[in-house]
Amino acid sequence: MVTPDEDRVVLKIGTTSLVTDGRLEPEKVERLCAAVRLGIRAGLAPVVVTSGAIAIGRTRHAALGDANGAGQQVAAAIGQGLLYGALQETFASYGLETGQVLLTPYDLIEADRGERVRATFDEMRSLGVVPIVNENDALGVRNNDVLAALLSGFLRAGLLVLLTNVPGLYDRDPQLGGKATRIGKVAELTPQLEALAGGTVVAGGTGGMQMKLSACWIATYSGVRTVIADTADPAVLVAAREGADIGTAFAPRPVRGARPDAGRLWRAFRTPPRGAVTCAPAGLIAIEHRQALRRIQVTTARGQFHAGDVVDITGPDATLLARGSIRYPASAVEFGCEPGTALLVGSDYVRIRRDAP
Ligand SMILES: N[C@@H](CCC(=O)OP(=O)(O)O)C(=O)O
């Protein structure tokens, strides 16, 4: 059992907040260092997650300008050393020792790797070394918003700050024109809110607002308060920690019992569902109480899923209630299972709505 660590904060900064035309902008790096130093002086233990390796590597090697797949991974492999080297030097000029940690989500999901990751972060903290994290992109490029969210839950951080080049989440995509209003606080992230606001694209980054909202699902379901804010202010970390009105703040989701681990959250929010099962009334109650969903509590199954695949669990009106890994293939659900067979137990799924009907 890991205890919550309110002073630990994860600060994720995107490519556009550090890099312009394929080069690190010294002023932007200084602003990041200033934010981290202010946070440390206020008693926080920041963990920095930075992007930028791919953009820097593309500029360094002419053949990689618009490469995808393995070429993009090579760009990251070239750029990562340059990115970290420059960050380490600038942080040092602010009196801060840093250490580079390259991770994949699986390092947080798989138990034995996770233990070593945790030990490294704990030791860095006790030695006053600021971790500078990036995805280990040479092995496959995913997204740092999501990695930062998984890491914040894994470390039981008190706060996740996602820095970007927009001031927060808007009630409609500002790029569509017309009046868009920043949403200051989100008490509960819902699929409806995500659909409303999720189209906002962050130029130059890999994910845009949609990816940030995926990260918000993961972090808030891990019990971590999450703030999306722009990079303009070095006081951002302290302000976010104090609950000031900056960007968009997402309240952590109250969780009954054990918080979902990184693997369950990864499956619920980042693994495309291979099918869906529809609940009968008794199934709705089972999901509401995070109990096993049994065959008799399901009316229909859709999709060609296999045992272990991720499926949506929906109400009769197709409302998404939960998502998780089903224990039986579609064929067994349709024809073979005994009525009492548990298709998913409580630790196999994450409820998506707080108040399932
Ligand atoms: N890990 C990659 C960036 C991946 C990523 O999520 O980028 P961004 O959307 O700019 O935060 C890199 O260092 O270039």
The ligand as a Gaussian input file, in Angstrom:
#p B3LYP/6-31G(d) Opt

LIG

0 1
 N        8.219000      11.886000     -26.419000
 C        8.080000      12.728000     -27.592000
 C        6.854000      13.601000     -27.534000
 C        5.544000      12.937000     -27.397000
 C        4.471000      13.934000     -27.010000
 O        3.574000      13.571000     -26.263000
 O        4.607000      15.216000     -27.490000
 P        3.730000      16.486000     -27.001000
 O        2.354000      16.332000     -27.520000
 O        4.441000      17.658000     -27.560000
 O        3.771000      16.489000     -25.493000
 C        9.262000      13.680000     -27.737000
 O       10.042000      13.847000     -26.800000
 O        9.354000      14.280000     -28.799000

